[in-house]
Amino acid sequence: MSAISHRSVQTNGVRLHIAEQGQGPLVVMVHGFPESWYSWRHQMEPLARAGYHAVAVDLRGFGDSERPQAVAAYDQVELAADLAGLVDALGEQSAVIVGHDWGAPVVWHTALLHPHKVRAVVGMSAPYAGRSSVSPLSRMRELFKDIFFYMLYFQTEGVAEAELEADVRTSLRKFFLSISGDVPEGAGFKAHPKTAKLFDTLYDDGRMPSFLSEADLDYYTEQYTRSGFRGPLNLYRNFDRTWERLGTQSDFKLTQPALFLGGDRDPVVLFNKRLLERMPELVPQLRPIKLFPGCGHWTQQERPLETNQALLEFLRGLPGGAG
């Protein structure tokens, strides 16, 4: 079995870094925040051994990929075009695409906007929601009013960057720990005033997350020290722009075979329970939803064996299997 290799690929006007391993039908994996291709390190070899071309990408603004400066360069329409173009750049007609956290909206939107490029789709942590009748930011402001909500806190350029970049390693450790399955029952998110800062609101008892080694955290720290947080945070600054650009879309159903994986202790899953229940209406070929017991937000890192098993079962059940 060959080792993971790395290269850059041009797509949709940007240069993206990819890690890849194996040969066969293409499976593209898309990370979330604050992650990178490295969040799929436990999936690469199992997929390659099973007969797939496993590719994990750094989204624009992350890791070793190009980092456009304009906030508007990070909406979901552009990110979906990046992924569709990546399939072309890798010499394939279509791929199975897998996304976690922010990567889930990217793969959902790629399946919606570029259906012929997507053989099947897997989302983790963030359910598919279609398009709401009101803009996302107006809904958030109405829902949270005078309560701190991190997505609203991230809207002002430079504020969250300064907090996160003051001590990158500590910031990442706290972020990973605070929404993982390591948090004691009942010790998770609590309401804070709107004037709070991000790390005032996150659980932290000083521990390393159990699913990360010191070397893993060192790798993420090196990546974010080099790339900064502006590009990643710009994804949060495009909720309304994406909503506006999708206004011309007439049908928001996904027609591909689909799978949703998550943790039963993931705050994102718990907060979006109603969206998860509604997903079968929007995704007619959705397979039975799998929630891993005791797992927090970082699905494929916290539960690599269960994630790999679920992915391989789904892949083998598709028309054509591994071939």
Secondary structure per residue as TSV (DSSP state, phi and psi in degrees):
chain	resnum	aa	ss	phi	psi
A	1	M	-	360.0	124.6
A	2	S	-	-70.8	155.8
A	3	A	-	-77.7	168.6
A	4	I	-	-65.0	132.8
A	5	S	E	-115.7	162.4
A	6	H	E	-131.1	144.8
A	7	R	E	-161.3	172.3
A	8	S	E	-109.6	146.9
A	9	V	E	-133.2	137.2
A	10	Q	E	-88.6	132.3
A	11	T	E	-157.2	134.7
A	12	N	T	51.7	35.2
A	13	G	T	81.6	6.2
A	14	V	E	-129.8	159.4
A	15	R	E	-100.4	121.5
A	16	L	E	-111.6	139.1
A	17	H	E	-86.6	136.8
A	18	I	E	-129.3	150.6
A	19	A	E	-110.7	140.5
A	20	E	E	-145.9	155.8
A	21	Q	E	-159.2	140.1
A	22	G	-	88.4	173.3
A	23	Q	-	-134.3	149.7
A	24	G	S	134.4	-161.0
A	25	P	S	-56.2	142.0
A	26	L	E	-80.9	130.4
A	27	V	E	-124.4	114.9
A	28	V	E	-105.3	128.9
A	29	M	E	-113.8	133.9
A	30	V	E	-122.6	124.9
A	31	H	-	-82.4	176.6
A	32	G	-	-116.8	-151.4
A	33	F	T	-119.7	136.2
A	34	P	T	-96.7	87.2
A	35	E	-	-127.9	-163.8
A	36	S	-	-163.7	-169.3
A	37	W	G	-52.2	-29.4
A	38	Y	G	-63.0	-20.5
A	39	S	G	-65.5	-14.8
A	40	W	G	-101.7	15.1
A	41	R	H	-58.4	-30.9
A	42	H	H	-80.8	-12.3
A	43	Q	H	-98.5	-21.4
A	44	M	H	-60.3	-58.4
A	45	E	H	-66.3	-44.6
A	46	P	H	-56.5	-40.9
A	47	L	H	-66.7	-42.5
A	48	A	H	-62.9	-43.1
A	49	R	H	-64.7	-28.8
A	50	A	T	-82.2	-0.6
A	51	G	T	100.3	26.0
A	52	Y	-	-117.7	154.7
A	53	H	E	-89.8	100.1
A	54	A	E	-87.5	122.8
A	55	V	E	-128.4	124.2
A	56	A	E	-114.1	126.5
A	57	V	E	-107.5	147.3
A	58	D	-	-88.8	118.3
A	59	L	-	-59.2	157.6
A	60	R	T	-53.8	136.4
A	61	G	T	91.9	-11.1
A	62	F	S	-115.2	153.7
A	63	G	T	51.7	-127.4
A	64	D	T	-97.0	10.0
A	65	S	S	-83.5	164.5
A	66	E	-	-64.9	150.3
A	67	R	-	-124.4	84.2
A	68	P	-	-57.1	146.6
A	69	Q	-	-83.1	-33.5
A	70	A	-	-68.6	131.9
A	71	V	G	-56.0	-41.7
A	72	A	G	-66.1	-9.7
A	73	A	G	-77.0	-1.7
A	74	Y	G	-116.3	21.6
A	75	D	S	-78.5	168.1
A	76	Q	H	-68.9	-26.5
A	77	V	H	-64.2	-42.5
A	78	E	H	-69.7	-41.8
A	79	L	H	-65.1	-38.2
A	80	A	H	-64.9	-39.0
A	81	A	H	-65.5	-35.8
A	82	D	H	-57.5	-47.1
A	83	L	H	-70.1	-42.4
A	84	A	H	-61.4	-41.9
A	85	G	H	-67.2	-31.1
A	86	L	H	-63.6	-40.7
A	87	V	H	-58.2	-45.7
A	88	D	H	-61.3	-45.2
A	89	A	H	-63.7	-26.2
A	90	L	T	-88.3	5.5
A	91	G	T	78.6	23.0
A	92	E	-	-115.4	155.9
A	93	Q	S	-81.0	-33.7
A	94	S	-	-157.5	170.0
A	95	A	E	-150.4	160.4
A	96	V	E	-86.0	129.6
A	97	I	E	-118.0	138.2
A	98	V	E	-128.9	129.4
A	99	G	E	-137.6	140.9
A	100	H	E	-118.7	142.6
A	101	D	T	56.2	-124.9
A	102	W	T	-60.0	-26.5
A	103	G	H	-64.3	-25.0
A	104	A	H	-66.5	-51.5
A	105	P	H	-56.4	-35.0
A	106	V	H	-62.9	-46.0
A	107	V	H	-73.4	-34.9
A	108	W	H	-60.2	-46.4
A	109	H	H	-70.3	-32.1
A	110	T	H	-65.3	-42.2
A	111	A	H	-63.4	-34.7
A	112	L	H	-73.4	-47.3
A	113	L	H	-90.3	-21.9
A	114	H	-	-133.0	59.3
A	115	P	G	-59.8	-30.2
A	116	H	G	-75.4	-13.3
A	117	K	G	-90.1	-8.1
A	118	V	E	-118.4	109.6
A	119	R	E	-73.0	-39.6
A	120	A	E	-163.1	163.3
A	121	V	E	-139.5	140.0
A	122	V	E	-127.4	125.9
A	123	G	E	-114.6	144.9
A	124	M	E	-127.4	132.2
A	125	S	S	80.1	-47.5
A	126	A	S	-105.3	112.6
A	127	P	-	-68.6	161.1
A	128	Y	-	-80.8	132.2
A	129	A	-	-121.7	-0.2
A	130	G	-	67.6	-140.0
A	131	R	-	-127.2	127.0
A	132	S	-	-75.2	161.7
A	133	S	S	-78.0	-18.5
A	134	V	S	-122.1	159.0
A	135	S	-	-65.4	144.6
A	136	P	H	-57.7	-43.6
A	137	L	H	-67.2	-37.5
A	138	S	H	-64.7	-36.9
A	139	R	H	-66.3	-43.4
A	140	M	H	-61.6	-45.3
A	141	R	H	-64.1	-35.3
A	142	E	H	-72.0	-39.6
A	143	L	H	-70.9	-40.2
A	144	F	H	-101.0	-24.1
A	145	K	T	46.7	-105.5
A	146	D	T	-97.3	14.6
A	147	I	B	-101.8	140.9
A	148	F	-	-62.7	132.7
A	149	F	-	-138.6	124.1
A	150	Y	H	-58.9	-34.6
A	151	M	H	-66.0	-33.9
A	152	L	H	-74.6	-37.9
A	153	Y	H	-60.0	-33.8
A	154	F	T	-75.0	-7.4
A	155	Q	T	-70.6	-34.0
A	156	T	S	-82.3	118.1
A	157	E	T	-59.1	133.9
A	158	G	T	94.8	-25.8
A	159	V	H	-71.2	-57.7
A	160	A	H	-67.1	-34.7
A	161	E	H	-56.4	-45.8
A	162	A	H	-62.9	-41.7
A	163	E	H	-67.3	-45.6
A	164	L	H	-71.2	-34.9
A	165	E	H	-86.8	-6.0
A	166	A	T	-62.7	-36.5
A	167	D	T	-151.4	89.7
A	168	V	H	-60.0	-45.4
A	169	R	H	-63.7	-45.2
A	170	T	H	-65.2	-40.0
A	171	S	H	-59.2	-46.8
A	172	L	H	-66.3	-43.2
A	173	R	H	-59.0	-46.3
A	174	K	H	-63.4	-42.8
A	175	F	H	-63.4	-47.3
A	176	F	H	-63.9	-42.8
A	177	L	H	-66.0	-42.1
A	178	S	H	-67.3	-23.4
A	179	I	T	-122.4	28.7
A	180	S	S	-97.7	173.1
A	181	G	T	-72.6	-3.5
A	182	D	T	-76.4	-17.3
A	183	V	S	-69.5	129.5
A	184	P	-	-58.8	149.0
A	185	E	T	-53.8	130.0
A	186	G	T	83.4	-0.2
A	187	A	-	-105.2	13.4
A	188	G	S	-80.8	-143.9
A	189	F	-	-61.2	137.7
A	190	K	-	-130.3	154.9
A	191	A	-	-66.3	135.2
A	192	H	-	-130.4	155.1
A	193	P	B	-64.8	157.4
A	194	K	T	-58.8	-24.6
A	195	T	T	-80.4	-3.6
A	196	A	-	-67.4	162.6
A	197	K	-	-100.6	166.1
A	198	L	H	-54.6	-50.2
A	199	F	H	-79.0	-4.4
A	200	D	H	-71.4	-22.7
A	201	T	H	-103.8	-9.0
A	202	L	S	-97.9	140.3
A	203	Y	-	-66.8	136.5
A	204	D	-	-156.6	122.3
A	205	D	-	-115.1	16.0
A	206	G	S	87.8	-5.0
A	207	R	-	-79.7	158.3
A	208	M	-	-77.8	140.8
A	209	P	-	-58.9	139.8
A	210	S	T	-64.9	-23.3
A	211	F	T	-91.5	-0.8
A	212	L	-	-117.0	137.1
A	213	S	-	-89.5	168.3
A	214	E	H	-59.5	-37.6
A	215	A	H	-66.4	-38.1
A	216	D	H	-60.7	-47.4
A	217	L	H	-65.5	-35.8
A	218	D	H	-60.2	-41.2
A	219	Y	H	-64.8	-48.9
A	220	Y	H	-59.9	-40.9
A	221	T	H	-62.3	-43.9
A	222	E	H	-61.1	-41.8
A	223	Q	H	-63.8	-47.6
A	224	Y	H	-76.8	-25.6
A	225	T	H	-65.2	-37.9
A	226	R	H	-78.1	-43.5
A	227	S	H	-89.2	-24.9
A	228	G	-	74.8	-179.4
A	229	F	S	-107.7	-3.2
A	230	R	H	-60.0	-52.2
A	231	G	H	-57.6	-52.1
A	232	P	H	-56.2	-43.3
A	233	L	H	-69.2	-23.3
A	234	N	H	-64.4	-22.4
A	235	L	T	-60.2	-38.4
A	236	Y	G	-71.2	-19.5
A	237	R	G	-91.8	12.1
A	238	N	G	-123.6	17.5
A	239	F	H	-55.5	-53.5
A	240	D	H	-72.2	-35.0
A	241	R	H	-63.2	-44.3
A	242	T	H	-60.4	-45.5
A	243	W	H	-58.2	-42.3
A	244	E	H	-68.0	-42.4
A	245	R	H	-69.4	-26.3
A	246	L	G	-83.6	-2.0
A	247	G	G	-62.2	-21.0
A	248	T	G	-86.3	-7.3
A	249	Q	-	-75.8	129.7
A	250	S	-	-92.7	-27.6
A	251	D	-	-130.3	125.4
A	252	F	-	-108.4	17.0
A	253	K	-	-83.9	143.0
A	254	L	-	-97.6	128.4
A	255	T	-	-97.2	-10.9
A	256	Q	S	-79.0	156.8
A	257	P	-	-55.8	138.0
A	258	A	E	-143.0	155.4
A	259	L	E	-138.8	144.1
A	260	F	E	-123.6	129.6
A	261	L	E	-123.4	148.6
A	262	G	E	-170.1	-177.9
A	263	G	E	-107.5	143.8
A	264	D	T	-77.2	-1.2
A	265	R	T	-117.6	15.4
A	266	D	-	-77.8	120.2
A	267	P	H	-58.6	-31.8
A	268	V	H	-68.2	-42.4
A	269	V	H	-63.8	-45.2
A	270	L	H	-66.1	-40.2
A	271	F	H	-66.6	-32.3
A	272	N	T	-103.8	30.4
A	273	K	H	-57.6	-40.8
A	274	R	H	-66.4	-37.8
A	275	L	H	-64.6	-38.2
A	276	L	H	-63.8	-40.6
A	277	E	H	-66.4	-28.1
A	278	R	H	-86.1	-13.4
A	279	M	H	-54.4	-40.5
A	280	P	H	-57.8	-27.5
A	281	E	H	-67.8	-36.2
A	282	L	H	-91.0	-19.8
A	283	V	-	-128.8	82.5
A	284	P	T	-59.9	-27.5
A	285	Q	T	-98.0	24.2
A	286	L	B	-67.7	127.0
A	287	R	-	-76.4	166.6
A	288	P	-	-54.0	130.9
A	289	I	-	-67.1	137.9
A	290	K	E	-117.2	120.8
A	291	L	E	-115.8	121.8
A	292	F	E	-82.3	125.9
A	293	P	T	-61.2	134.2
A	294	G	T	76.5	0.7
A	295	C	-	-90.5	136.8
A	296	G	-	-89.7	-140.8
A	297	H	S	-78.0	-28.3
A	298	W	-	-91.9	64.6
A	299	T	H	-45.5	-61.8
A	300	Q	H	-74.9	-16.2
A	301	Q	H	-89.9	-37.7
A	302	E	H	-75.4	-35.2
A	303	R	S	-130.3	65.3
A	304	P	H	-63.7	-41.7
A	305	L	H	-65.5	-45.4
A	306	E	H	-66.0	-39.2
A	307	T	H	-62.9	-45.8
A	308	N	H	-62.5	-42.4
A	309	Q	H	-61.7	-45.3
A	310	A	H	-65.0	-42.4
A	311	L	H	-62.5	-46.0
A	312	L	H	-67.5	-37.4
A	313	E	H	-62.1	-43.5
A	314	F	H	-64.0	-47.1
A	315	L	H	-61.5	-43.0
A	316	R	H	-69.3	-22.2
A	317	G	T	-84.8	-4.6
A	318	L	S	-80.3	154.5
A	319	P	T	-55.3	123.2
A	320	G	T	96.5	-16.9
A	321	G	T	51.9	-128.0
A	322	A	T	-87.0	1.9
A	323	G	-	-131.9	360.0
